[in-house]
Amino acid sequence: MARWQRLYYLGMVLVLILAVTGELIWLPDPLRLGTRIYWIDAIDLLIYVLALIPIIWVAGALRHMLSQGNIWGRVRSIAVIAASLASAIILLTIPKKIEISVSIFLITWLLVFIDLFFHERKRRKMPVQSVTVLVSTLCLLLVMFWPTNVLVTYPGLTLNMNRYAQANGGSAHGEILGVLVFERPAFPIDWLYAKLFAKYTFEPNNLGMSLGEYNQEVRTMKEDANAAGSAIAYQKVGKGKGITSHGVRITAILKDSPGAGVLQLSDVIEKVNDDSVTTVQELTARMKMTKPGDQVKVLVLRGGQQVSPSVKTRANPDDPSRAAFGIQVANEVQYDIPEPVRYHNYILHEGGPSHGAVLALTLIDQLTPCGVTYGNRVAGTGTMEPDGSIGPVGGLEQKAYSVSRTDADVFFVPSQNESEARRGAPGLLIVPVNTIDDMLNWLRNNPKQKSQSTCS
């Protein structure tokens, strides 16, 4: 076998090795590389290992191109070189664009096989070797990556929150961990992993949207959680107003809604019949005073301008005695963040809102002289609500199990998720909380170090 062929096959073997290990990337999570660098930080460097594969294929294609005089053979090699370079550049520059990276990578992989196939055809009529490798690889990849209509949730990774977020002028005092779990469409091999490893759970895929749309939604949730955690943290240390609501934004207009054609998506309702509306709760209270079928005058902010349409109501499906517009709404909130917060962009932290509460705790710790952990190694999860309360999140069984594999002293969880967390890690100190103040009070009342009088 020529050296260029060995390089081609070496790249393919590395693809399969990384495919298997990539599915089990959570297993080494307890590893720590110093005080600040966690396993999730090391994973960011693995993107360079993945980018090495197309570089190996470039080297193989160059050798092949220079060793032959056949024009068609050189064209194939040039195609492999171009696709490999494109794949490496995309992986290194926009690794978060998974769909683009995977597509270019697969095209490169197919071009490599085509080059091997036609080269073997010159020696034998039936290129048995290249066809066998292609079919075997395809079968293995189908088992490993063919998506099903089932969602799998399994243990994930902890991250150093002081590395994830740094408040301007703040400094880390205590060790605070966030925790991520994996949730995605299940592949056939996941049922084997569920037999070998703990805390794999399966449920029907009820996302109601494409995977691309879902990924975009969780990215938006992540940005909102960053803003909410930051605003609440600054409010707690006496800076800023926290999170305030300035109306009710229309997020969806339901089918057969009487408001269709009158109200528009992203309209912000500010008044109903001349009564101000700043929150969803206030809108609900105003609608209780309206009879189904009544015409209601609303003041909405649309594209920066106020308009005052009249909207007919209908009976609320959940309570026919109450009036409804037939819309879905959310508070139009503003985040008061007086000073900038810098975020580390982890490749595997795609999105979601569940780090909001522990982010707020982290920033409070950074902005408080001597910190607030009192020597405890803290882990936590939960959404950050505008009023400072902590909302429920998913995957608590897997999150608790992931935290139990670390040296965390305490795991703060939303009170609504307490039972799930205890199922995931019966031996872990789990503290249910409803607010940020619950976290702060528990840490103050359960110090691991006697005094915080000396600190940096």
Residue pairs with C-beta under 8 A, 6 or more apart in sequence:
1 9
2 63
2 64
2 67
3 60
3 63
4 60
4 61
4 63
4 64
4 67
5 60
5 116
5 119
6 60
7 56
7 57
7 59
7 60
7 63
8 57
8 60
8 112
8 115
8 116
9 133
10 56
11 53
11 54
11 56
11 57
11 60
11 112
12 109
12 112
12 133
12 137
14 52
14 53
14 56
15 53
15 109
16 137
16 140
18 49
18 50
18 53
19 141
19 144
19 145
20 144
23 144
23 187
23 189
23 190
23 193
24 193
24 197
25 43
25 157
25 348
26 154
26 155
26 156
26 157
26 182
26 402
27 197
28 39
29 38
29 39
29 40
29 155
29 156
29 157
29 158
29 402
29 405
29 406
30 39
30 405
30 406
31 38
31 39
31 42
32 38
32 39
33 39
33 41
33 42
36 160
36 162
36 163
37 160
37 163
38 157
38 158
38 159
38 160
38 163
39 157
39 158
40 157
40 158
40 159
40 180
40 346
40 348
40 349
41 160
41 163
41 346
43 157
43 346
43 347
43 348
44 346
44 347
47 91
47 92
47 95
47 347
48 92
50 91
51 87
51 88
51 91
51 92
54 83
54 84
54 85
54 87
54 88
54 91
54 105
54 108
55 84
55 88
57 80
57 84
57 108
57 112
58 80
58 81
58 84
58 85
58 88
60 80
60 112
61 77
61 78
61 80
61 81
61 84
61 112
61 115
62 77
62 81
64 73
64 77
64 115
64 119
65 73
65 74
65 77
65 78
65 81
68 74
72 118
73 115
73 118
73 119
76 111
76 114
76 115
76 118
77 115
79 111
80 108
80 111
80 112
80 115
83 104
83 107
83 108
83 111
84 108
86 104
86 108
87 101
87 104
87 105
87 107
87 108
90 97
90 100
90 101
90 104
91 101
91 105
94 100
94 101
95 101
95 347
96 345
96 347
96 350
98 215
99 212
113 130
113 133
113 134
116 127
116 129
116 130
116 133
117 127
117 130
117 131
117 134
118 127
120 127
120 128
120 129
120 130
121 127
142 188
143 187
143 188
143 189
144 187
144 188
144 189
145 187
146 187
146 188
147 185
147 186
147 187
147 211
148 185
148 186
148 187
148 188
148 205
149 185
149 204
149 205
150 185
150 186
150 202
150 203
150 204
150 205
151 183
151 184
151 185
151 186
151 202
151 203
151 204
151 205
151 206
151 207
152 182
152 183
152 184
152 185
152 186
152 187
152 190
152 194
152 200
152 201
152 202
153 181
153 182
153 183
153 200
153 201
153 202
153 203
153 394
153 395
153 398
154 181
154 182
154 190
154 193
154 194
154 197
154 199
154 200
154 201
154 398
155 181
155 182
155 197
155 198
155 199
155 398
155 401
155 402
155 405
156 179
156 180
156 181
156 182
156 395
156 398
156 399
156 402
157 179
157 180
157 348
157 402
158 177
158 178
158 179
158 180
158 379
158 402
158 403
158 406
158 408
159 177
159 178
159 179
159 180
159 346
159 349
160 175
160 176
160 177
161 176
161 177
161 178
161 355
161 358
161 359
161 361
161 362
162 172
162 175
162 176
162 362
162 365
162 366
163 344
164 178
164 343
164 344
164 346
164 349
164 355
164 359
164 362
165 226
165 229
165 230
165 341
165 342
165 343
165 344
165 359
165 362
165 363
166 341
166 342
166 366
167 230
167 233
167 339
167 341
167 363
167 366
167 367
168 339
168 340
168 341
168 342
169 339
169 367
170 363
170 366
170 367
171 366
171 456
172 365
172 366
172 371
173 365
173 366
173 368
173 370
173 371
173 372
173 373
173 455
173 456
174 365
174 371
174 372
174 373
174 374
174 375
174 376
174 377
174 378
175 373
175 377
175 378
176 358
176 361
176 362
176 365
176 373
176 378
176 379
176 380
177 358
177 377
177 378
177 379
177 380
177 403
177 406
177 408
178 355
178 358
178 359
178 379
178 380
178 381
179 379
179 381
179 399
179 402
179 403
180 348
180 349
180 352
180 355
181 395
181 398
181 399
181 402
182 398
183 394
183 395
185 205
185 211
186 202
190 200
190 202
191 202
193 200
194 200
194 202
198 401
199 397
199 398
199 401
199 424
201 397
201 398
207 214
209 217
215 350
215 351
217 351
218 350
218 351
218 352
219 350
219 351
220 351
221 351
221 352
221 353
222 349
222 350
222 351
222 352
222 353
222 355
224 353
224 356
225 352
225 353
225 354
225 355
225 356
225 359
225 383
225 384
226 341
226 343
226 356
226 359
227 335
227 337
228 243
228 335
228 353
228 356
228 360
228 383
228 384
228 385
228 386
229 355
229 356
229 357
229 358
229 359
229 360
229 362
229 363
229 384
230 335
230 337
230 341
230 359
230 360
230 363
231 240
231 242
231 243
231 335
231 336
231 337
232 242
232 243
232 360
232 384
232 388
232 436
233 359
233 360
233 361
233 362
233 363
233 364
233 367
234 240
234 242
234 336
234 337
234 338
234 339
234 363
234 367
235 241
235 242
235 243
235 336
235 388
236 360
236 364
236 388
236 436
236 440
237 364
237 367
237 368
239 338
239 339
239 367
240 336
240 337
240 338
241 336
242 336
242 386
242 388
243 333
243 334
243 335
243 336
243 386
243 387
244 333
244 334
244 336
244 386
245 278
245 279
245 331
245 332
245 333
245 334
245 386
246 268
246 270
246 278
246 332
246 333
246 334
247 268
247 269
247 270
247 277
247 278
247 301
247 331
247 332
248 268
248 269
248 277
248 278
248 279
248 280
248 282
248 283
248 329
248 330
248 331
248 332
249 266
249 267
249 268
249 269
249 329
249 330
249 331
249 332
250 263
250 264
250 265
250 266
250 267
250 268
250 269
250 327
250 328
250 329
251 265
251 327
251 328
251 329
251 330
252 265
252 327
252 328
253 259
253 260
253 263
253 264
253 265
253 326
253 327
253 328
254 326
254 327
254 328
256 326
257 263
257 314
257 325
257 326
257 327
258 311
258 312
258 313
258 314
258 325
258 326
259 311
259 312
259 325
259 326
259 327
260 326
262 309
262 310
262 311
263 298
263 300
263 309
263 311
263 325
263 327
264 302
266 302
267 300
267 301
267 302
268 300
268 301
268 302
268 332
269 277
269 283
269 298
269 299
269 300
269 329
270 276
270 277
270 278
270 299
270 300
270 301
270 306
271 277
271 298
271 299
272 283
272 286
272 287
272 290
272 296
272 297
272 298
272 299
273 286
273 290
273 296
273 297
273 298
274 297
275 286
276 282
277 283
277 286
279 331
280 329
280 330
280 331
283 329
287 313
287 316
287 322
287 323
287 324
287 325
288 322
290 296
290 313
290 322
290 323
291 313
291 323
292 313
292 314
292 315
292 316
292 320
292 321
292 322
292 323
292 324
293 312
293 313
293 314
293 315
293 323
294 312
294 313
294 323
295 310
295 311
295 312
295 313
296 310
296 311
296 312
296 313
296 323
296 325
297 308
297 309
297 310
297 311
298 308
298 309
298 310
298 311
299 306
299 307
299 308
300 306
300 307
300 308
300 309
311 325
313 323
313 324
313 325
314 323
314 324
314 325
314 326
315 321
315 322
315 323
315 324
316 322
316 323
316 324
317 324
331 386
333 386
341 363
352 393
353 383
353 384
353 393
354 381
354 382
354 383
354 393
354 394
354 395
354 399
355 381
356 382
356 383
356 384
357 380
357 381
357 382
357 383
357 384
357 390
357 412
357 414
357 433
357 436
357 439
358 378
358 379
358 380
358 381
358 382
358 412
359 384
360 384
360 436
361 372
361 378
361 380
361 412
361 436
361 439
361 440
364 372
364 436
364 440
365 371
365 372
365 373
369 455
370 452
370 453
370 455
371 452
371 455
372 440
372 443
372 444
373 443
374 443
374 444
374 446
374 447
374 448
374 449
374 452
375 447
375 448
375 449
376 409
376 410
376 443
376 446
376 447
376 448
377 406
377 407
377 408
377 409
377 410
378 408
378 409
378 410
378 412
378 443
379 403
379 406
379 408
379 410
379 411
379 412
380 411
380 412
380 413
380 439
381 393
381 396
381 399
381 411
381 412
381 413
381 414
382 390
382 391
382 392
382 393
382 412
382 413
382 414
382 417
382 433
383 390
383 391
383 392
383 393
383 414
384 390
384 391
384 436
385 391
388 435
388 436
388 437
389 434
389 435
390 414
390 415
390 433
390 434
390 435
390 436
390 438
391 414
391 416
392 414
392 416
392 417
393 399
393 414
393 417
396 413
396 417
396 420
396 421
396 424
397 420
397 421
397 423
397 424
398 424
399 413
399 421
399 424
400 411
400 413
400 420
400 421
400 422
400 423
400 424
400 425
400 428
400 430
401 424
401 425
403 411
403 425
403 428
404 424
404 425
404 427
404 428
408 428
409 429
409 448
410 429
410 430
410 431
410 442
410 446
411 421
411 425
411 428
411 429
411 430
411 431
412 431
412 432
412 433
412 438
412 439
412 442
413 421
413 430
413 431
413 432
413 433
414 432
414 433
414 434
415 432
415 433
415 434
417 432
418 430
418 432
421 428
421 430
422 430
431 439
431 442
433 439
433 442
